[in-house]
Structures are given as structure tokens and as C-alpha cells.
Amino acid sequence: MPGNKAVVYKGAGQVDVESIDYPDFVIKDGPGVNPANVGRQCHHGVIVKCVATNICGSDQHMVRGRTTAPVGLVLGHEITGEVVETGRDVEFVKVGDLVSVPFNIACGRCRNCKAGKTGICLNVNPGLAGSAYGYVDMGGWVGGQAEYVLVPYADWNVLVFPDREQALAKIRDLTMLSDIFPTGFHGCVTAGVGVGSTVYIAGAGPVGLAAAAGARLLGAAVVIVGDLNGERLAQARSFGCETADLTKAGPKEQIEQILGVPEVDCAVDAVGFEAHGHGAEAGAERPATVLNTAMDVTAAGGAIGIPGLYVTGDPGASDKAAQEGSLSIRIGLGWAKSLSFATGQCPVMRYHRQLMQAILHDRVRIADAVDATVLPLDEAPRGYREFDAGAARKFVLDPHGMVPAAA
């Protein structure tokens, strides 16, 4: 049996790469594992050799100490890999298949899964709807920033790539299918982005850049990306986006300079609860800023997609209300403008096959849009540090040396 190394949360500001148990088809007790999941049989699962496994901004929230994640949690929910073992109940997925693993863990059997709401499966996380690998309050499923990982309900969950060699050649793009590309795209779909739309995207991190690429794929006429980080704004401009530098002013004035009017048809919040103020308040954390400015700049009757993460427990928040996820939202403004809002985990399965086709047939170059940067697994702590410092890159971990260098 091979060894297994993984990225482990060691406390606020620290991750290490450590040896952990090789995956089994039975859930064992460990950091963050829901007691009701201990002993759970997973013969419907597969063991995946992780070819590419990415660092996500959602991981950073935990590593910064901004959630109730337990020390010892194995991180990682963006998994692309090769099937090396199948459970006895797996029928259609085969050893040797190269697969994308949605970050949502879903049973395929509950009422929500049957309705396509795989982000809020009712059966995989006792006491709470929705689950993910290596994430706080998500059932305790072992994360995939590792050499090997268990993927349950494999016949339902995994997306098998149709051609192994083609997939390996495009693996830097295809690894984005496990989370950020569908998540950004979902933000745009739920915001109503379509042909000719004008779109404001708050945040030029990987999800915001993925949303911008998704908006262009959907036919948006103008995509405006706002951020406080100049390097990330330059990355957005590199594939045709307009930008708003929020260190100078709020987005409304800059949108008017670009469009001639101070409003857009739709908006996407790709920032979430660690939002900061704009302009004169640029250095201060203001968790409701993005939601309120999105309502301000979206035209009456429009919609706001909110793939950015908001939590119910934030021990690092500046006030007691925010620590419980209660923010000062201008809901009266949203109501007066008849705005629609869409929140929650992206149901990855709703989009990943279509987005795979767009990648394989060269309709989008998502790895270039987010500047996918490959690191060996042992350098994961460096990736976390640089990402936390604001690097305009998406770090892709390569546990087995299988990811080709960028062309």
C-alpha cells in the first residue's frame, strides 16, 4: 500500500505537509469528523490518486483562523485525479479513469440531489445540508490536498474525462472544474448574465477571475472587475475585462466612467465575508461592503449572484454580530429595486460537463485567466503564504509530478 502525504491545518496561519493514513472505504474518527459519520461504509466510493489539487480562497479563510476549523483537519476540496481502486458497489467508474471531483459531496439519492441541488445534499453531513472535502462543519470528510483521497458515491459524483491523453494535456484548465470555474460561472448564471449584459464582479481573486471568464463565455458585452489589489486587476485586464481600482473610490463612479451610466445589469459577489472597505475605508474590514455596493450598482430588476463565502461562525470578526454572520445589509435598498439574490454553494454538477466541453474544444482558457501556477505538494505552505499575501495566481498542487508545465 502506498504512503499518503497531505496538507494539514495546524492552527491560525500555519499548514504543514504530513503523512496521513491511506484512504479506506470506512470513515474513521478524526479532526472535524461528525460522530454520526464514524464507521460509515463507503463501498460506493473510489480511491483517487490526486493528479492536481488546488489551494482555494475558502481554504484561506480557515487557515487565517476565521472559522471554527479544528487543528489537524486535512485540507483540500478541489480534486482532479486518477482512479486507482474502486469499492465493491461501484459499477461505472473504472480503475485508470481520469476524473474531476466536484467539491460538493452528494449522495445522488436525496430529494435535493434529485432536484440538482447537489450543494445541499441531505445525507452526507449529519445535522447540516451540504458537504465538502476537508472543510469546517462539512461532515469531516478527509481533504484532497493529498496524494490519495476517498471519493464517495463515485458513480454519481465524478466526471470522467473522455480521453486521458487529451485531459492530461489540458489538466491545468480541467483542474478548475472541481470548484472555481463552475462556482464563478454559477455566480454569473444566477445573476442573469447573458448576451449583451453589463456585469460588475466584486473581487479579482481566482473565483472572481473565473466569474469574469464565465461572463465572457456567456456573452456579456462588458465585464468590470473591482478589487483593491493592483496585480489582480492587471490579471483581469489580461483577458479583456475592464477594472475598477477600489483603493481610489467605490465602484459606482468608476462604472459610470466606463459605461456612461452608474449601473450594471447584474453583479457577482466573489469576495464574501472578509470584505474590506473602498476608497477612504480601503484598509478596514467591512464585511457588508460588497453586498451593499452590489445592490447600489445593480439596475432595478437585476440580480446578484453571491458565490463568495459567508459563514455562521467567524471568531476573527470585529464585532459580535459579524461573528455569528449577522451583517448590516441594506435590504431595504434591494427590496426597493426589486433585486434578486442567489447564495450558497455552487452545485458543481449542474455545470461541469458543459464547462469541460468548453475547455476541451478551446472555447475558454481558464488556466490562463486565473494564472494557474503549479507547485509540488511539499511546497503547499509556500503557496498558502503567497496566496494570503495577495498573489494574482491560482496555486495548483502536483502531488505526483504529473502536471505539464504551462506552454
C-alpha positions as a Markdown table, in Angstrom:
| # | Residue | x | y | z |
|---|---|---|---|---|
| 1 | Met | 0.0 | 0.0 | 0.0 |
| 2 | Pro | 1.5 | 3.4 | -0.9 |
| 3 | Gly | 2.1 | 6.1 | 1.6 |
| 4 | Asn | 0.0 | 9.2 | 1.7 |
| 5 | Lys | 1.1 | 12.8 | 2.4 |
| 6 | Ala | -1.4 | 15.7 | 2.9 |
| 7 | Val | -1.7 | 19.3 | 3.8 |
| 8 | Val | -2.8 | 19.7 | 7.4 |
| 9 | Tyr | -4.2 | 22.8 | 9.2 |
| 10 | Lys | -2.0 | 23.4 | 12.3 |
| 11 | Gly | -3.6 | 26.5 | 13.7 |
| 12 | Ala | -4.1 | 30.1 | 12.6 |
| 13 | Gly | -1.6 | 31.0 | 9.9 |
| 14 | Gln | 0.0 | 27.6 | 9.7 |
| 15 | Val | -0.2 | 24.5 | 7.4 |
| 16 | Asp | 2.2 | 21.6 | 7.2 |
| 17 | Val | 2.6 | 18.6 | 4.9 |
| 18 | Glu | 2.4 | 15.4 | 6.9 |
| 19 | Ser | 2.0 | 11.7 | 6.5 |
| 20 | Ile | -1.6 | 10.5 | 7.0 |
| 21 | Asp | -3.4 | 7.2 | 6.6 |
| 22 | Tyr | -4.0 | 5.8 | 3.1 |
| 23 | Pro | -7.8 | 6.1 | 2.3 |
| 24 | Asp | -10.1 | 3.3 | 3.3 |
| 25 | Phe | -13.8 | 2.6 | 2.4 |
| 26 | Val | -14.8 | 3.2 | 6.0 |
| 27 | Ile | -14.9 | 6.6 | 7.7 |
| 28 | Lys | -12.7 | 6.8 | 10.7 |
| 29 | Asp | -12.8 | 9.3 | 13.6 |
| 30 | Gly | -10.5 | 12.3 | 13.3 |
| 31 | Pro | -10.5 | 16.1 | 13.4 |
| 32 | Gly | -13.8 | 17.6 | 12.4 |
| 33 | Val | -15.5 | 14.2 | 11.7 |
| 34 | Asn | -19.1 | 14.3 | 12.7 |
| 35 | Pro | -19.6 | 11.4 | 15.2 |
| 36 | Ala | -22.6 | 10.2 | 13.2 |
| 37 | Asn | -20.2 | 9.6 | 10.2 |
| 38 | Val | -17.7 | 7.5 | 12.1 |
| 39 | Gly | -17.9 | 3.9 | 10.9 |
| 40 | Arg | -19.8 | 4.8 | 7.8 |
| 41 | Gln | -19.3 | 2.3 | 5.0 |
| 42 | Cys | -18.3 | 3.7 | 1.6 |
| 43 | His | -18.1 | 0.8 | -0.7 |
| 44 | His | -19.8 | 3.1 | -3.3 |
| 45 | Gly | -16.6 | 5.1 | -3.4 |
| 46 | Val | -13.3 | 5.1 | -5.2 |
| 47 | Ile | -9.7 | 5.8 | -4.2 |
| 48 | Val | -8.3 | 8.6 | -6.3 |
| 49 | Lys | -4.6 | 9.4 | -6.9 |
| 50 | Cys | -4.6 | 13.2 | -6.9 |
| 51 | Val | -3.1 | 14.5 | -10.1 |
| 52 | Ala | -3.9 | 18.1 | -9.4 |
| 53 | Thr | -5.4 | 19.6 | -6.2 |
| 54 | Asn | -5.7 | 23.3 | -5.7 |
| 55 | Ile | -5.5 | 25.9 | -3.0 |
| 56 | Cys | -8.8 | 27.7 | -2.7 |
| 57 | Gly | -9.7 | 31.1 | -1.1 |
| 58 | Ser | -12.1 | 29.1 | 1.1 |
| 59 | Asp | -9.2 | 27.2 | 2.5 |
| 60 | Gln | -7.5 | 30.5 | 3.3 |
| 61 | His | -10.5 | 31.6 | 5.5 |
| 62 | Met | -9.8 | 28.5 | 7.7 |
| 63 | Val | -6.0 | 28.9 | 7.7 |
| 64 | Arg | -6.4 | 32.6 | 8.7 |
| 65 | Gly | -8.3 | 31.4 | 11.8 |
| 66 | Arg | -11.5 | 32.9 | 10.6 |
| 67 | Thr | -13.6 | 29.8 | 11.0 |
| 68 | Thr | -14.1 | 27.2 | 13.7 |
| 69 | Ala | -12.0 | 24.6 | 11.8 |
| 70 | Pro | -10.2 | 22.2 | 14.1 |
| 71 | Val | -6.4 | 21.8 | 14.3 |
| 72 | Gly | -5.4 | 18.6 | 12.4 |
| 73 | Leu | -8.0 | 19.0 | 9.6 |
| 74 | Val | -6.7 | 17.7 | 6.3 |
| 75 | Leu | -7.4 | 20.4 | 3.8 |
| 76 | Gly | -8.4 | 20.4 | 0.1 |
| 77 | His | -11.7 | 20.2 | -1.8 |
| 78 | Glu | -10.5 | 20.9 | -5.4 |
| 79 | Ile | -9.5 | 17.4 | -6.7 |
| 80 | Thr | -8.7 | 16.0 | -10.1 |
| 81 | Gly | -7.1 | 12.6 | -10.3 |
| 82 | Glu | -6.8 | 9.0 | -11.5 |
| 83 | Val | -9.0 | 6.2 | -10.1 |
| 84 | Val | -6.7 | 3.6 | -8.6 |
| 85 | Glu | -9.2 | 1.4 | -6.6 |
| 86 | Thr | -13.0 | 1.0 | -6.8 |
| 87 | Gly | -15.3 | 0.0 | -4.0 |
| 88 | Arg | -17.4 | -3.2 | -4.4 |
| 89 | Asp | -20.6 | -1.3 | -5.2 |
| 90 | Val | -19.1 | 0.9 | -7.9 |
| 91 | Glu | -20.5 | 0.0 | -11.3 |
| 92 | Phe | -19.5 | 2.5 | -14.0 |
| 93 | Val | -16.3 | 4.2 | -12.9 |
| 94 | Lys | -13.2 | 2.2 | -13.7 |
| 95 | Val | -9.6 | 1.9 | -12.5 |
| 96 | Gly | -7.5 | 4.2 | -14.7 |
| 97 | Asp | -10.2 | 6.7 | -15.4 |
| 98 | Leu | -9.1 | 10.3 | -15.1 |
| 99 | Val | -11.8 | 12.3 | -13.3 |
| 100 | Ser | -12.8 | 15.6 | -11.9 |
| 101 | Val | -14.3 | 15.5 | -8.4 |
| 102 | Pro | -16.9 | 18.1 | -7.6 |
| 103 | Phe | -16.1 | 19.8 | -4.2 |
| 104 | Asn | -19.7 | 19.1 | -3.2 |
| 105 | Ile | -20.1 | 15.6 | -1.7 |
| 106 | Ala | -23.5 | 14.4 | -2.8 |
| 107 | Cys | -25.4 | 11.1 | -2.4 |
| 108 | Gly | -27.4 | 11.2 | -5.6 |
| 109 | Arg | -30.4 | 9.8 | -3.7 |
| 110 | Cys | -32.0 | 12.5 | -1.5 |
| 111 | Arg | -34.7 | 14.9 | -2.7 |
| 112 | Asn | -32.1 | 17.8 | -3.1 |
| 113 | Cys | -29.7 | 15.7 | -5.2 |
| 114 | Lys | -32.6 | 14.5 | -7.4 |
| 115 | Ala | -33.5 | 18.2 | -7.9 |
| 116 | Gly | -30.0 | 19.0 | -9.0 |
| 117 | Lys | -29.2 | 20.8 | -5.7 |
| 118 | Thr | -26.0 | 18.9 | -5.0 |
| 119 | Gly | -24.5 | 21.6 | -2.9 |
| 120 | Ile | -27.1 | 20.9 | -0.2 |
| 121 | Cys | -27.3 | 17.1 | -0.1 |
| 122 | Leu | -29.2 | 15.9 | 2.9 |
| 123 | Asn | -27.4 | 12.6 | 3.5 |
| 124 | Val | -23.7 | 13.2 | 3.6 |
| 125 | Asn | -23.3 | 15.6 | 6.5 |
| 126 | Pro | -25.4 | 14.7 | 9.6 |
| 127 | Gly | -27.2 | 17.7 | 11.0 |
| 128 | Leu | -26.5 | 20.1 | 8.2 |
| 129 | Ala | -27.3 | 20.2 | 4.5 |
| 130 | Gly | -24.3 | 20.2 | 2.2 |
| 131 | Ser | -20.8 | 18.8 | 2.4 |
| 132 | Ala | -17.3 | 19.1 | 1.0 |
| 133 | Tyr | -13.9 | 17.5 | 1.4 |
| 134 | Gly | -11.5 | 18.9 | 4.0 |
| 135 | Tyr | -13.8 | 21.7 | 5.2 |
| 136 | Val | -15.1 | 23.0 | 8.5 |
| 137 | Asp | -18.6 | 21.8 | 9.5 |
| 138 | Met | -18.9 | 19.8 | 6.4 |
| 139 | Gly | -19.0 | 16.3 | 7.9 |
| 140 | Gly | -15.3 | 15.7 | 8.4 |
| 141 | Trp | -14.6 | 14.0 | 5.0 |
| 142 | Val | -10.8 | 13.9 | 4.6 |
| 143 | Gly | -9.5 | 16.6 | 2.3 |
| 144 | Gly | -7.8 | 16.1 | -1.1 |
| 145 | Gln | -4.7 | 18.2 | -0.8 |
| 146 | Ala | -3.0 | 14.9 | -0.6 |
| 147 | Glu | -1.5 | 12.1 | -2.6 |
| 148 | Tyr | -4.6 | 9.9 | -2.4 |
| 149 | Val | -8.2 | 10.5 | -1.3 |
| 150 | Leu | -11.5 | 8.7 | -0.9 |
| 151 | Val | -14.4 | 9.9 | -3.2 |
| 152 | Pro | -17.7 | 8.5 | -2.0 |
| 153 | Tyr | -20.8 | 7.8 | -4.2 |
| 154 | Ala | -18.4 | 7.7 | -7.2 |
| 155 | Asp | -20.8 | 6.7 | -9.9 |
| 156 | Trp | -22.8 | 9.8 | -9.1 |
| 157 | Asn | -20.1 | 12.3 | -8.1 |
| 158 | Val | -17.2 | 12.0 | -10.5 |
| 159 | Leu | -16.9 | 13.4 | -14.0 |
| 160 | Val | -14.9 | 11.0 | -16.2 |
| 161 | Phe | -12.8 | 12.7 | -18.9 |
| 162 | Pro | -13.4 | 11.1 | -22.3 |
| 163 | Asp | -9.8 | 11.0 | -23.4 |
| 164 | Arg | -7.0 | 10.5 | -21.0 |
| 165 | Glu | -4.2 | 12.0 | -23.1 |
| 166 | Gln | -6.2 | 15.0 | -24.1 |
| 167 | Ala | -7.2 | 15.6 | -20.5 |
| 168 | Leu | -3.6 | 15.4 | -19.2 |
| 169 | Ala | -2.6 | 17.9 | -21.9 |
| 170 | Lys | -5.2 | 20.3 | -20.6 |
| 171 | Ile | -5.1 | 19.4 | -16.9 |
| 172 | Arg | -4.2 | 22.9 | -15.8 |
| 173 | Asp | -7.5 | 24.0 | -17.2 |
| 174 | Leu | -9.5 | 20.9 | -16.3 |
| 175 | Thr | -8.5 | 21.1 | -12.6 |
| 176 | Met | -10.6 | 24.3 | -12.3 |
| 177 | Leu | -13.8 | 22.2 | -12.9 |
| 178 | Ser | -13.8 | 20.9 | -9.3 |
| 179 | Asp | -14.7 | 24.3 | -7.9 |
| 180 | Ile | -13.8 | 27.7 | -9.1 |
| 181 | Phe | -14.8 | 27.6 | -12.7 |
| 182 | Pro | -18.3 | 26.3 | -12.0 |
| 183 | Thr | -18.6 | 28.5 | -8.9 |
| 184 | Gly | -17.7 | 31.7 | -10.8 |
| 185 | Phe | -19.9 | 30.6 | -13.7 |
| 186 | His | -22.8 | 29.8 | -11.3 |
| 187 | Gly | -22.5 | 33.3 | -9.9 |
| 188 | Cys | -23.0 | 34.7 | -13.4 |
| 189 | Val | -25.8 | 32.4 | -14.3 |
| 190 | Thr | -27.7 | 33.2 | -11.1 |
| 191 | Ala | -27.1 | 36.9 | -11.7 |
| 192 | Gly | -28.7 | 36.6 | -15.1 |
| 193 | Val | -25.6 | 37.3 | -17.3 |
| 194 | Gly | -26.4 | 36.8 | -21.0 |
| 195 | Val | -25.6 | 38.1 | -24.4 |
| 196 | Gly | -25.0 | 41.9 | -24.2 |
| 197 | Ser | -25.1 | 42.1 | -20.4 |
| 198 | Thr | -23.0 | 44.6 | -18.5 |
| 199 | Val | -21.6 | 42.9 | -15.4 |
| 200 | Tyr | -19.8 | 44.0 | -12.2 |
| 201 | Ile | -17.8 | 41.4 | -10.5 |
| 202 | Ala | -16.6 | 42.2 | -7.0 |
| 203 | Gly | -13.2 | 40.5 | -6.4 |
| 204 | Ala | -10.3 | 39.6 | -8.7 |
| 205 | Gly | -9.2 | 36.5 | -6.8 |
| 206 | Pro | -9.5 | 33.2 | -8.6 |
| 207 | Val | -13.3 | 32.9 | -8.2 |
| 208 | Gly | -13.8 | 36.5 | -9.4 |
| 209 | Leu | -11.5 | 35.9 | -12.4 |
| 210 | Ala | -13.3 | 32.6 | -13.1 |
| 211 | Ala | -16.6 | 34.5 | -12.9 |
| 212 | Ala | -15.2 | 37.1 | -15.4 |
| 213 | Ala | -14.2 | 34.3 | -17.8 |
| 214 | Gly | -17.6 | 32.8 | -17.3 |
| 215 | Ala | -19.3 | 36.1 | -18.0 |
| 216 | Arg | -17.4 | 36.4 | -21.3 |
| 217 | Leu | -18.3 | 32.8 | -22.2 |
| 218 | Leu | -22.0 | 33.7 | -21.6 |
| 219 | Gly | -21.8 | 36.6 | -24.0 |
| 220 | Ala | -21.5 | 39.6 | -21.7 |
| 221 | Ala | -20.8 | 42.9 | -23.5 |
| 222 | Val | -18.8 | 44.5 | -20.7 |
| 223 | Val | -17.3 | 42.8 | -17.7 |
| 224 | Ile | -16.0 | 45.1 | -15.0 |
| 225 | Val | -13.9 | 43.6 | -12.1 |
| 226 | Gly | -13.3 | 45.5 | -8.9 |
| 227 | Asp | -10.6 | 44.9 | -6.4 |
| 228 | Leu | -8.1 | 46.5 | -4.1 |
| 229 | Asn | -5.1 | 44.6 | -5.5 |
| 230 | Gly | -3.4 | 46.1 | -8.5 |
| 231 | Glu | -1.7 | 42.9 | -9.6 |
| 232 | Arg | -5.1 | 41.0 | -9.6 |
| 233 | Leu | -6.7 | 43.8 | -11.6 |
| 234 | Ala | -3.9 | 43.6 | -14.1 |
| 235 | Gln | -4.7 | 39.8 | -14.4 |
| 236 | Ala | -8.3 | 40.7 | -15.1 |
| 237 | Arg | -7.3 | 43.1 | -17.9 |
| 238 | Ser | -5.1 | 40.4 | -19.4 |
| 239 | Phe | -8.1 | 38.7 | -20.9 |
| 240 | Gly | -10.3 | 41.6 | -21.8 |
| 241 | Cys | -12.0 | 42.8 | -18.6 |
| 242 | Glu | -12.5 | 46.4 | -17.6 |
| 243 | Thr | -11.4 | 47.1 | -14.0 |
| 244 | Ala | -12.3 | 49.3 | -11.0 |
| 245 | Asp | -9.5 | 50.1 | -8.6 |
| 246 | Leu | -11.3 | 50.2 | -5.2 |
| 247 | Thr | -8.4 | 51.8 | -3.4 |
| 248 | Lys | -9.3 | 55.0 | -5.2 |
| 249 | Ala | -13.1 | 55.1 | -4.9 |
| 250 | Gly | -16.2 | 52.8 | -4.8 |
| 251 | Pro | -17.2 | 51.0 | -7.9 |
| 252 | Lys | -20.2 | 53.3 | -8.8 |
| 253 | Glu | -18.2 | 56.2 | -10.0 |
| 254 | Gln | -15.8 | 54.0 | -12.0 |
| 255 | Ile | -18.6 | 52.1 | -13.6 |
| 256 | Glu | -20.1 | 55.4 | -14.8 |
| 257 | Gln | -16.7 | 56.3 | -16.3 |
| 258 | Ile | -16.7 | 53.1 | -18.2 |
| 259 | Leu | -20.3 | 52.7 | -19.3 |
| 260 | Gly | -21.6 | 56.3 | -19.1 |
| 261 | Val | -24.2 | 55.2 | -16.5 |
| 262 | Pro | -23.5 | 54.3 | -12.9 |
| 263 | Glu | -25.3 | 50.9 | -13.0 |
| 264 | Val | -24.8 | 47.5 | -14.5 |
| 265 | Asp | -27.4 | 44.9 | -15.5 |
| 266 | Cys | -26.1 | 42.3 | -12.9 |
| 267 | Ala | -23.4 | 41.8 | -10.3 |
| 268 | Val | -21.4 | 38.9 | -8.7 |
| 269 | Asp | -20.0 | 38.9 | -5.2 |
| 270 | Ala | -16.9 | 36.8 | -5.4 |
| 271 | Val | -15.4 | 38.2 | -2.1 |
| 272 | Gly | -17.5 | 37.0 | 0.8 |
| 273 | Phe | -17.3 | 37.8 | 4.5 |
| 274 | Glu | -13.7 | 39.1 | 4.6 |
| 275 | Ala | -14.6 | 42.1 | 2.5 |
| 276 | His | -12.8 | 45.4 | 3.0 |
| 277 | Gly | -14.0 | 49.0 | 2.6 |
| 278 | His | -13.4 | 51.0 | -0.6 |
| 279 | Gly | -11.7 | 54.3 | -1.2 |
| 280 | Ala | -11.0 | 56.1 | 2.1 |
| 281 | Glu | -12.0 | 52.9 | 4.0 |
| 282 | Ala | -9.8 | 50.6 | 1.9 |
| 283 | Gly | -7.7 | 49.4 | 4.8 |
| 284 | Ala | -10.6 | 48.5 | 7.1 |
| 285 | Glu | -12.6 | 45.3 | 7.2 |
| 286 | Arg | -16.2 | 45.9 | 6.3 |
| 287 | Pro | -18.0 | 42.6 | 5.8 |
| 288 | Ala | -21.2 | 44.0 | 4.3 |
| 289 | Thr | -19.4 | 46.3 | 1.9 |
| 290 | Val | -19.6 | 44.1 | -1.2 |
| 291 | Leu | -23.2 | 43.2 | -0.8 |
| 292 | Asn | -24.3 | 46.8 | -0.2 |
| 293 | Thr | -22.3 | 48.2 | -3.1 |
| 294 | Ala | -23.6 | 45.4 | -5.4 |
| 295 | Met | -27.1 | 46.4 | -4.6 |
| 296 | Asp | -26.2 | 50.0 | -5.2 |
| 297 | Val | -24.7 | 49.5 | -8.7 |
| 298 | Thr | -27.2 | 46.9 | -10.0 |
| 299 | Ala | -30.1 | 48.3 | -12.0 |
| 300 | Ala | -33.6 | 47.9 | -10.8 |
| 301 | Gly | -35.0 | 44.5 | -11.6 |
| 302 | Gly | -31.5 | 43.0 | -11.8 |
| 303 | Ala | -29.9 | 40.1 | -9.9 |
| 304 | Ile | -26.8 | 39.5 | -7.8 |
| 305 | Gly | -25.1 | 36.1 | -7.7 |
| 306 | Ile | -23.3 | 35.5 | -4.4 |
| 307 | Pro | -20.7 | 32.7 | -4.7 |
| 308 | Gly | -18.5 | 34.5 | -2.2 |
| 309 | Leu | -18.4 | 32.6 | 1.1 |
| 310 | Tyr | -20.4 | 33.8 | 4.2 |
| 311 | Val | -20.2 | 31.9 | 7.4 |
| 312 | Thr | -22.2 | 31.5 | 10.6 |
| 313 | Gly | -19.1 | 31.4 | 12.8 |
| 314 | Asp | -16.2 | 33.9 | 12.4 |
| 315 | Pro | -14.1 | 34.1 | 15.6 |
| 316 | Gly | -11.9 | 36.8 | 14.0 |
| 317 | Ala | -14.7 | 39.2 | 13.2 |
| 318 | Ser | -14.6 | 42.7 | 14.6 |
| 319 | Asp | -18.0 | 42.6 | 16.3 |
| 320 | Lys | -20.2 | 40.1 | 18.0 |
| 321 | Ala | -22.9 | 40.3 | 15.3 |
| 322 | Ala | -20.4 | 39.5 | 12.5 |
| 323 | Gln | -19.0 | 36.6 | 14.5 |
| 324 | Glu | -22.4 | 35.0 | 14.0 |
| 325 | Gly | -22.8 | 36.0 | 10.4 |
| 326 | Ser | -25.1 | 38.9 | 11.0 |
| 327 | Leu | -24.2 | 41.9 | 8.8 |
| 328 | Ser | -25.6 | 45.4 | 8.3 |
| 329 | Ile | -27.2 | 44.7 | 4.9 |
| 330 | Arg | -29.2 | 47.4 | 3.2 |
| 331 | Ile | -32.1 | 45.0 | 2.4 |
| 332 | Gly | -34.4 | 48.0 | 2.0 |
| 333 | Leu | -32.4 | 49.1 | -1.0 |
| 334 | Gly | -32.5 | 45.7 | -2.5 |
| 335 | Trp | -36.2 | 45.4 | -1.9 |
| 336 | Ala | -36.9 | 48.9 | -3.4 |
| 337 | Lys | -35.0 | 47.9 | -6.6 |
| 338 | Ser | -36.7 | 44.5 | -6.8 |
| 339 | Leu | -33.3 | 42.8 | -6.9 |
| 340 | Ser | -32.9 | 39.0 | -6.8 |
| 341 | Phe | -30.2 | 37.3 | -4.8 |
| 342 | Ala | -28.7 | 33.8 | -5.1 |
| 343 | Thr | -26.5 | 32.4 | -2.4 |
| 344 | Gly | -24.9 | 29.2 | -1.3 |
| 345 | Gln | -22.5 | 26.5 | -2.6 |
| 346 | Cys | -22.4 | 26.1 | -6.3 |
| 347 | Pro | -24.0 | 22.8 | -7.4 |
| 348 | Val | -20.9 | 21.8 | -9.5 |
| 349 | Met | -22.7 | 19.0 | -11.4 |
| 350 | Arg | -25.1 | 21.5 | -12.9 |
| 351 | Tyr | -22.2 | 22.9 | -15.0 |
| 352 | His | -19.0 | 20.8 | -15.0 |
| 353 | Arg | -19.7 | 18.7 | -18.1 |
| 354 | Gln | -20.6 | 21.7 | -20.2 |
| 355 | Leu | -17.6 | 23.7 | -19.0 |
| 356 | Met | -15.3 | 20.6 | -19.6 |
| 357 | Gln | -16.6 | 20.7 | -23.2 |
| 358 | Ala | -15.8 | 24.4 | -23.5 |
| 359 | Ile | -12.2 | 23.7 | -22.3 |
| 360 | Leu | -11.6 | 20.6 | -24.5 |
| 361 | His | -12.9 | 22.5 | -27.5 |
| 362 | Asp | -10.8 | 25.6 | -26.8 |
| 363 | Arg | -13.7 | 27.9 | -26.1 |
| 364 | Val | -12.1 | 29.2 | -22.9 |
| 365 | Arg | -8.6 | 29.2 | -21.4 |
| 366 | Ile | -9.4 | 29.3 | -17.7 |
| 367 | Ala | -5.9 | 28.4 | -16.5 |
| 368 | Asp | -4.6 | 31.5 | -18.2 |
| 369 | Ala | -7.4 | 33.6 | -16.9 |
| 370 | Val | -6.5 | 32.7 | -13.2 |
| 371 | Asp | -2.8 | 32.3 | -13.9 |
| 372 | Ala | -2.6 | 28.7 | -12.8 |
| 373 | Thr | 0.8 | 28.2 | -11.0 |
| 374 | Val | 1.9 | 24.6 | -10.3 |
| 375 | Leu | 3.7 | 23.7 | -7.1 |
| 376 | Pro | 4.8 | 20.3 | -5.7 |
| 377 | Leu | 2.7 | 19.1 | -2.7 |
| 378 | Asp | 5.7 | 19.8 | -0.4 |
| 379 | Glu | 5.6 | 23.5 | -1.3 |
| 380 | Ala | 1.9 | 23.9 | -0.3 |
| 381 | Pro | 2.9 | 26.1 | 2.8 |
| 382 | Arg | 4.6 | 28.5 | 0.4 |
| 383 | Gly | 1.5 | 28.6 | -1.8 |
| 384 | Tyr | -0.7 | 29.4 | 1.1 |
| 385 | Arg | 1.7 | 32.2 | 2.2 |
| 386 | Glu | 1.9 | 33.8 | -1.2 |
| 387 | Phe | -1.8 | 33.5 | -1.9 |
| 388 | Asp | -2.6 | 35.1 | 1.5 |
| 389 | Ala | -0.2 | 37.9 | 0.6 |
| 390 | Gly | -2.3 | 38.7 | -2.5 |
| 391 | Ala | -0.6 | 36.8 | -5.3 |
| 392 | Ala | -2.6 | 37.1 | -8.5 |
| 393 | Arg | -2.3 | 33.4 | -9.1 |
| 394 | Lys | -4.2 | 30.2 | -8.6 |
| 395 | Phe | -1.9 | 27.6 | -6.9 |
| 396 | Val | -2.2 | 24.1 | -8.3 |
| 397 | Leu | -0.6 | 21.4 | -6.2 |
| 398 | Asp | 1.0 | 18.5 | -8.1 |
| 399 | Pro | 1.5 | 15.6 | -5.7 |
| 400 | His | 2.9 | 13.1 | -8.2 |
| 401 | Gly | 4.7 | 15.3 | -10.8 |
| 402 | Met | 2.0 | 14.7 | -13.5 |
| 403 | Val | 1.0 | 18.2 | -14.4 |
| 404 | Pro | 2.8 | 19.5 | -17.5 |
| 405 | Ala | 4.4 | 23.0 | -17.4 |
| 406 | Ala | 2.5 | 25.9 | -18.9 |
| 407 | Ala | 3.0 | 26.3 | -22.6 |
